[in-house]
Amino acid sequence: MPITPEQRDEIDRLRAVTATTRRATVPALEDILYQPLEVLDHGFVRVIDYMGDDAAVVQAARVSYGKGTKKVSEDSGLIKYLMRHRHSTPFEMCEIKFHVKLPIFVARQWIRHRTANVNEYSARYSILDREFYVPAPEQLGAQAVVNRQGRGDVLEGEEAANVMRLLREDSERAYGHYEEMLNHREDGTVIDPSRQGLARELARMNLSLNYYTQWYWKVDLHNLLHFLSLRADSHAQYEIRVYADAMLDVVKRWVPAVFESFTEYRMGGAHLSRTGLDVVKRLLAGEPVTQEASGLSKREWRELMDQLGRSDS
């Protein structure tokens, strides 16, 4: 299960407390504060704290205009302008802190985004839970032929069943050996009083990358949106994309005007190279353009045609 009874009791205690503040608060985000948003089979995302709202982005932007400058638009229009022209500094004025429980292999992808503050659960200090990720059958994709870091067709029949069996058996066996080397069970009790047991910092190396870890991840809104633009994309690996989708819903609650502009200009928009823009202009003018005459590589051409909803043949 994603959270233990003890963690549920702690969440209930935190949610029972209400503080009076002069800071900006967002009711839609307060509704889910501390609550786990379940992801995968044992994972979750929780909002622990946040600072700022849509108004904080606008406030920061208008300071940069200087005193006496007229209000150029309504708040939502200004936020769209900032997003459209990639003025990132005002978005850095908002921050949010997440508690995330995720498989180790997802964490190793995630940590490549070096623009957040991270503190991870320490397996040198504590014993890891017997929780490991096993994909749902529909996520058992074969290696893609074209994309070397992606999935192809879903495995079926005996091959799929064998993969599921191996994942579960290997994970259970590894954890059993982990406990044996520690000489401690998952609940911390000693297995054999006559043995010392291996140090936790060494015993953990036997566990596979599908075991779960946890961390606190604090990030400003600008860098969060950059993370989401990559990891909530349809080309991202499924296991990190579902976390990004959960966080995207958090952004929608927290800063709805920013969310609207982000989905309009970043998630739903497209960036064109100079040559790509020239191809679009030529197509609009009615000129027949082929990949060979476009100045684009085959991959660039295919991506542009996909963006335009045209056949790349």
C-alpha positions in Angstrom: 0.0 0.0 0.0 1.3 3.6 -0.7 1.1 4.7 3.0 1.2 3.0 6.3 -1.4 3.4 9.1 1.2 5.4 11.0 1.6 7.8 8.0 -2.2 8.1 7.7 -2.4 9.0 11.4 0.3 11.7 10.8 -1.5 13.1 7.8 -4.8 13.3 9.7 -3.1 15.1 12.5 -1.5 17.6 10.1 -4.8 18.2 8.3 -6.7 18.8 11.5 -4.6 21.9 12.3 -5.6 25.2 10.7 -3.3 28.3 11.0 -4.2 31.9 10.5 -1.9 33.7 8.1 -1.5 36.8 6.1 0.3 34.8 3.3 -1.4 34.0 0.1 -3.2 30.6 0.3 -5.0 28.7 -2.5 -8.2 26.8 -1.3 -8.0 24.2 -4.1 -4.4 23.3 -3.1 -5.3 23.4 0.7 -7.9 20.8 0.0 -5.2 18.2 -0.9 -2.4 19.5 1.3 -0.5 16.5 2.8 -2.8 14.0 1.1 -1.1 11.3 -1.0 -2.0 11.2 -4.7 -1.4 7.6 -5.5 0.9 6.7 -8.4 1.9 3.3 -9.8 1.4 0.3 -7.4 3.0 1.7 -4.2 4.0 5.3 -5.0 2.5 8.7 -4.3 3.0 12.4 -4.6 2.1 14.7 -1.6 2.2 18.5 -1.4 3.8 19.4 1.9 4.1 23.2 1.6 4.0 26.0 -1.0 4.6 29.7 -1.4 2.9 32.1 -3.7 0.1 31.9 -6.3 -0.9 33.4 -9.6 -0.8 36.8 -8.1 2.8 36.4 -6.9 3.9 35.9 -10.5 2.0 39.0 -11.6 3.4 41.0 -8.7 7.0 40.1 -9.5 6.5 40.9 -13.2 5.1 44.3 -12.5 7.9 45.3 -10.1 10.3 44.8 -13.1 8.3 47.4 -15.1 9.2 50.2 -12.7 7.1 52.8 -10.9 4.4 54.6 -12.8 4.2 52.1 -15.6 0.6 51.5 -16.7 -1.0 48.1 -16.1 -0.5 46.5 -19.5 -3.2 43.8 -19.2 -5.3 41.8 -16.8 -3.4 39.2 -14.7 -4.1 36.2 -16.9 -3.1 38.2 -20.0 0.2 39.2 -18.4 0.9 35.6 -17.4 0.3 34.5 -20.9 2.6 37.2 -22.2 5.4 36.1 -19.8 4.9 32.4 -20.8 4.8 33.2 -24.5 8.0 35.3 -24.4 9.8 32.9 -21.9 10.2 35.5 -19.2 11.0 33.0 -16.5 12.0 35.1 -13.5 8.5 35.9 -12.2 7.6 32.2 -12.1 10.6 31.6 -9.9 8.9 33.6 -7.1 6.6 30.7 -6.4 7.8 27.5 -4.7 6.4 24.1 -3.8 7.6 21.2 -1.7 6.6 17.6 -2.6 7.0 14.3 -0.7 7.4 11.6 -3.4 7.5 7.8 -3.1 8.9 6.3 -6.3 10.9 3.4 -7.7 14.6 3.9 -7.5 15.0 3.7 -11.3 12.5 6.5 -11.7 14.4 8.5 -9.0 17.6 8.1 -11.0 15.9 9.7 -14.1 14.3 12.4 -12.0 17.5 13.5 -10.2 18.9 14.5 -13.5 16.8 17.7 -13.1 19.4 19.5 -10.9 17.2 22.6 -10.2 15.5 21.5 -7.0 16.4 20.8 -3.4 16.3 17.1 -2.6 16.6 15.0 0.6 16.2 11.3 0.1 15.3 8.5 2.5 18.6 7.0 3.8 19.1 3.2 3.5 22.3 3.7 5.4 20.2 4.7 8.4 16.9 2.8 7.9 15.7 -0.5 6.5 13.9 -0.2 3.2 10.3 -1.5 3.0 9.5 -4.7 1.2 7.9 -2.7 -1.7 8.9 -3.0 -5.3 7.3 -1.9 -8.6 5.9 -4.5 -11.0 4.5 -3.0 -14.2 0.9 -3.6 -15.1 0.7 -6.1 -18.0 -0.2 -3.4 -20.5 3.1 -1.6 -19.7 5.3 -4.6 -20.6 6.5 -3.2 -23.8 9.2 -4.8 -26.0 12.3 -2.7 -27.0 11.3 -0.2 -29.7 13.1 -0.8 -33.0 13.4 2.9 -34.0 13.7 4.6 -30.6 16.6 3.0 -28.6 15.3 4.4 -25.3 11.6 3.6 -25.8 9.1 0.7 -25.9 7.5 -1.0 -28.8 4.6 -3.5 -28.9 3.2 -4.9 -25.6 4.5 -8.4 -24.7 1.7 -11.0 -24.6 1.0 -14.6 -23.6 3.7 -16.8 -22.1 6.5 -14.2 -22.6 4.6 -11.6 -20.6 3.7 -14.1 -17.9 7.3 -15.1 -17.6 8.5 -11.5 -17.3 6.0 -10.9 -14.5 7.1 -14.0 -12.7 10.8 -13.2 -12.9 10.2 -9.6 -11.7 8.3 -10.8 -8.6 10.6 -13.8 -7.8 13.8 -11.8 -8.2 12.5 -8.9 -6.1 11.2 -11.2 -3.3 14.5 -13.2 -3.3 16.6 -10.0 -3.2 14.7 -8.7 -0.3 14.9 -12.0 1.6 18.7 -11.9 1.1 18.7 -8.3 2.2 17.1 -9.2 5.5 19.4 -12.2 5.9 22.5 -10.0 5.4 21.2 -7.3 7.8 20.1 -10.0 10.3 17.0 -7.8 10.8 13.5 -8.3 9.5 11.5 -5.5 7.8 10.0 -4.5 11.2 13.5 -4.2 12.7 13.5 -7.3 14.9 16.6 -9.5 15.0 16.7 -12.7 13.0 19.6 -14.5 14.8 21.0 -13.0 18.0 24.3 -14.9 17.5 25.1 -12.9 14.3 26.2 -9.3 13.9 24.6 -8.7 10.5 26.0 -6.7 7.6 26.0 -2.9 7.7 22.9 -1.3 6.2 25.0 0.8 3.8 26.4 -2.5 2.3 23.3 -4.7 2.4 21.3 -2.3 0.3 23.5 -2.9 -2.7 21.8 -6.2 -3.3 18.4 -4.6 -4.0 17.2 -3.9 -7.5 16.2 -0.6 -9.1 12.4 -1.4 -8.8 12.4 -1.0 -5.0 10.8 2.1 -3.7 12.6 5.1 -2.2 11.2 8.4 -0.9 12.3 12.0 -0.9 11.3 15.6 -0.3 11.6 17.6 -3.5 11.4 21.5 -3.3 11.4 23.5 -6.5 10.4 26.9 -7.8 7.5 27.1 -10.3 9.7 27.9 -13.4 11.8 24.8 -12.9 8.8 22.7 -12.1 7.2 23.7 -15.4 10.4 22.8 -17.2 10.4 19.4 -15.5 6.8 18.9 -16.5 7.3 20.0 -20.1 9.8 17.1 -20.4 8.3 14.4 -18.2 4.6 14.9 -18.8 5.3 14.7 -22.6 3.9 11.7 -24.4 7.5 10.6 -25.3 8.6 10.4 -21.6 8.9 7.0 -20.0 5.5 5.9 -18.6 6.7 5.4 -15.0 8.0 9.0 -14.6 5.2 10.4 -16.8 2.5 9.3 -14.4 4.2 11.2 -11.6 4.4 14.3 -13.8 0.7 14.0 -14.6 -0.1 13.9 -10.9 2.0 17.0 -10.4 0.5 18.7 -13.4 -2.9 18.4 -11.7 -1.4 20.0 -8.6 -0.2 23.0 -10.7 -3.7 23.3 -12.1 -5.0 23.6 -8.5 -2.2 25.9 -7.3 -1.8 28.4 -10.1 -4.7 28.0 -12.6 -3.7 31.0 -14.8 -0.2 29.7 -15.1 -1.4 26.2 -15.8 -3.6 27.6 -18.6 -0.8 29.5 -20.2 1.6 26.6 -19.8 -0.7 24.1 -21.5 -1.4 26.6 -24.2 2.2 27.7 -25.1 4.4 24.9 -23.8 2.5 21.6 -23.6 0.2 22.4 -26.5 2.5 24.6 -28.6 5.5 23.8 -30.8 9.0 25.3 -31.2 10.2 25.7 -34.7 13.7 26.2 -36.0 14.4 28.9 -38.5 14.5 26.4 -41.3 11.3 24.7 -40.0 9.5 28.1 -39.9 10.6 28.7 -43.5 9.1 25.3 -44.5 5.8 26.3 -42.9 5.8 29.6 -44.8 6.5 27.9 -48.1 3.7 25.4 -47.5 1.3 28.2 -46.6 2.2 29.9 -49.9 1.2 26.7 -51.7 4.6 25.6 -52.6 5.2 21.8 -52.7 8.0 21.1 -50.3 9.8 17.7 -50.0 12.1 16.6 -47.2 15.1 16.6 -49.6 14.5 20.2 -50.6 13.5 21.5 -47.1 16.9 21.8 -45.5 15.8 19.6 -42.7 17.1 16.2 -41.7 14.8 13.2 -42.0 14.1 13.2 -38.3 13.5 17.0 -38.2 11.2 16.7 -41.2 9.2 13.8 -39.6 8.8 15.7 -36.3 7.7 18.9 -38.2 5.1 16.9 -40.2 3.8 15.3 -37.0 3.4 18.8 -35.4 1.5 20.0 -38.5 -0.7 16.9 -38.6 0.5 16.0 -42.1 1.8 12.8 -43.6 5.6 12.7 -43.8 5.5 10.6 -47.0 
